[in-house]
């Protein structure tokens, strides 16, 4: 029996990286998946890669209008949501002396505001037994230079998981956060101006990780599947750190 047979899942930021790997795996396990992203061309590529049982909705997870359009389509076509994976996020390098209001607002708008309203607007479509997964980060507990605002947003996401666990327990909806360590996704490449810089950063993270390498998107997707499925039926409120031991020892 497939782990998500007949389930309906929404994955924001589903056109690349962890979101795309999770969408592929969720479909393989029997779900119909709605993915969102800001770039239509990337969404089209993702749909082609997934191949079936996927609906792409172009939009920004920080936009309430775009979220309303997403869930209106879900309501009209499937009538419910079983799994919400609030995964969309961004990271920009800024140390405390260079942080601008624009950087702060941009990061909090997507990483915090977007997560909150992605979940809030899904709730009318969610029934008992649903699962909510929030993408946090090990940076929420590890002080990496130039990640101050980003780390603060992910600490907020971790806090959301705790609070919403208590607020939604009577509805039987589980809420957990998933914290990747360094993972080989476009989000790392996008932080640097050259491929050489990105590769050097990956090598640095790998050397600091007890397992001696950075993570693969498929490994994070497997963790997301665990949290989405009945395999984690007695798990709620946790932060699942999938980091090769980076902040564990």
C-alpha angles and dihedrals in degrees: 000000000000114000095233100029110167094356125139116222134185118204119183116205087026100147098082146008120005093354094055094044089051093048090053092049095045090053091048087054093054106269131129105228132204112202128191134198139152098241117068093200091057091047090052090053090048093051090051091049093049092045104193145024093029133119120193120208117188112222150107116266088215091060115089090200091055091048091050090052091050095052093042088060092046090051093049096047106032106007096219147044122224100175130030117190106187095196108142114116146133140215129204125179113243128149120212093263093055103039111126129197088246092056091046094049095044093051097044093043093061104026098044112012091041093051093048096051094039086062099036093053092048095055098083088059097046123095133192114303096032124145128220119194123189123196107230124158142230084245086078087074102024122071104226115178114251091017098090100118093037092050091049091054091051092049086055090051090052089052091051090057092055095046097043090049089064095039095051101035094100089057091052092241115144121214124195137160125226117210117196123201118212105326130184099247136126089262089075093046091049093059094067136060095224139034089237092059092048092050091048090052091050090050091050092051091047092054091051093049117088091223089057098236142061123259130268122231089238090061091055090045090056089054091049090051090052091053092044096050136065088260084087096040093134096043123095136143095027132129107223106205112203100182111124088253095301096140097019102077 
